[in-house]
Every structure is written in structure tokens, then in C-alpha cells.
């Protein structure tokens, strides 16, 4: 390697480490309580990927629930259908919006009753093994 190539590699190394260490951010997370003490709730919010590399979420979990899954609702042939999403890829400088009627979290079997205003931590696992923590505020259902 030439002297200039070594110099260029030395200069770029910190930037590649920053790109690798960049983690998406969960914003405006909230959980909608369903009436009647149903054993599942839905989670919404936004996951911003302001990193130079794509991020792929492969799973989610929370100590407040027995199970957390990423789902998507779609209208198919006039009928609303929901399916589990095995991976959620977020392109660089893009966001995944979790919202009613679209992508959302299904949070099943809470370990304790939740009250409006409480906060729940959800841990997302990225395909490369890194973890992403998000905070979700519990809200009452709309009346």
C-alpha cells in the first residue's frame, strides 16, 4: 500500500467506526390499551435511521410482556388483514412509522396491569446483533 493509501485509510477509519456505531432512534412511542383488560395491546411510534447504513429489525421484546411482535395491517380484497413481519428494513436517512392501520407492535400478555401514563421499554434486536431501546407511553383508548 502506498503512503497516500495508508494516510487515506487512517483518516477514514474514524468515520467508518461512527457509521458502524450509529443506531436508529425510537421516537414518540406509545401503547394503546384495549378496553376490557384484553391480553394484548398495540404499540406505535417512529423509528428513525439517521445512519449511513440500512438497519434491519429482526425481533422485539419487553420485560412488560410475554411476547412482542412486529405486525402489518393491510386491506386485501376489501378485508383488513394482519400479518407478522419477520424483518423490518429501514433505509439510511429514512424512518419506519408504526401507526394504526399499518405497521405496529403487537404486545401480548402483559406481565402486570398497565395504567395510562406508565412507560414501557421495548428492546429491538437488529440483524447485526446490536440492540435498540425504545420507550413507549401507555395511553387510554380513544373514546
C-alpha positions in Angstrom: 0.0 0.0 0.0 1.3 3.4 -0.8 2.0 6.1 1.7 -1.1 8.0 0.5 -3.3 5.0 0.7 -2.3 4.4 4.3 -2.9 8.0 5.1 -6.4 7.9 3.5 -7.2 4.7 5.4 -6.1 6.2 8.7 -8.3 9.3 8.0 -11.4 7.3 7.1 -11.2 4.8 9.9 -12.9 7.0 12.5 -15.7 7.7 10.0 -16.4 4.0 9.4 -16.5 3.3 13.1 -19.0 6.1 13.5 -21.2 4.6 10.7 -21.0 1.2 12.4 -21.8 2.6 15.8 -24.8 4.7 14.6 -28.0 3.3 16.0 -31.6 4.2 14.9 -33.8 6.0 17.4 -37.3 5.3 18.6 -39.4 8.5 18.8 -42.9 9.3 20.0 -43.6 5.7 21.2 -47.0 5.0 22.6 -49.1 1.9 23.5 -52.9 1.9 23.1 -54.6 0.0 25.9 -57.5 -2.0 24.6 -60.7 -2.0 26.7 -61.8 -4.8 28.9 -58.4 -6.0 30.0 -57.6 -7.7 26.7 -54.3 -9.7 26.9 -52.8 -7.7 24.0 -52.0 -4.1 23.2 -50.8 -2.3 20.1 -47.6 -0.1 20.0 -47.0 2.8 17.7 -44.3 5.4 17.1 -41.5 6.1 14.7 -38.0 4.5 14.3 -35.6 7.0 12.6 -32.5 5.7 10.9 -30.2 8.7 10.6 -27.3 6.4 9.9 -25.3 5.9 6.7 -26.1 2.2 6.6 -29.5 0.5 6.5 -30.8 -1.1 9.7 -32.9 -4.2 9.9 -35.0 -5.1 12.9 -35.4 -8.8 13.3 -37.2 -9.1 16.7 -38.5 -7.1 19.7 -39.1 -7.9 23.4 -40.1 -6.3 26.6 -40.0 -7.3 30.2 -43.6 -5.9 30.5 -44.9 -8.5 28.0 -44.6 -12.3 27.4 -44.3 -11.6 23.6 -43.7 -8.7 21.3 -44.1 -9.0 17.5 -44.0 -6.6 14.6 -47.2 -6.7 12.5 -48.6 -5.0 9.5 -52.3 -4.4 8.7 -53.3 -4.2 5.1 -56.6 -4.1 3.3 -56.8 -7.1 0.9 -59.9 -7.6 -1.3 -61.9 -5.2 0.9 -60.9 -7.1 4.1 -58.4 -5.9 6.7 -55.7 -8.5 7.2 -52.9 -8.5 9.7 -49.7 -10.5 9.3 -46.4 -10.8 11.3 -43.5 -9.0 9.7 -40.3 -11.1 10.0 -37.9 -8.3 9.3 -38.2 -4.5 9.1 -35.5 -2.9 6.9 -35.1 0.9 7.4 -33.0 2.6 4.7 -30.4 5.2 5.5 -31.9 8.6 6.4 -35.4 7.1 6.4 -37.9 6.2 9.1 -40.4 3.3 9.8 -43.7 4.7 11.0 -45.7 2.4 13.3 -49.3 3.6 13.2 -52.8 2.3 13.5 -53.9 0.5 10.3 -50.3 -0.1 9.2 -47.0 -1.3 10.7 -47.4 -1.7 14.5 -46.2 -3.7 17.5 -48.4 -6.4 19.0 -47.6 -6.6 22.7 -49.1 -9.8 24.1 -49.8 -11.0 27.7 -48.7 -8.1 29.9 -46.8 -9.3 33.0 -48.8 -6.8 35.1 -51.7 -4.5 34.6 -50.7 -1.3 32.8 -52.1 2.1 33.5 -52.3 5.2 31.3 -49.2 7.3 31.8 -46.9 4.3 32.6 -43.8 3.8 30.5 -42.7 0.5 28.9 -39.3 -0.3 27.5 -39.2 -2.3 24.2 -35.9 -3.7 23.1 -35.4 -4.2 19.3 -32.7 -6.6 18.0 -31.0 -5.6 14.8 -29.8 -8.1 12.2 -26.2 -7.4 13.1 -26.9 -8.2 16.7 -27.0 -4.7 18.1 -29.9 -3.7 20.4 -32.1 -0.6 20.2 -34.1 0.5 23.2 -37.4 2.4 22.9 -39.6 3.9 25.5 -43.4 3.7 24.9 -46.0 5.6 26.9 -49.3 3.8 27.8 -52.4 5.7 26.6 -56.1 5.1 27.1 -58.1 4.0 24.1 -59.9 6.9 22.3 -63.5 7.3 23.3 
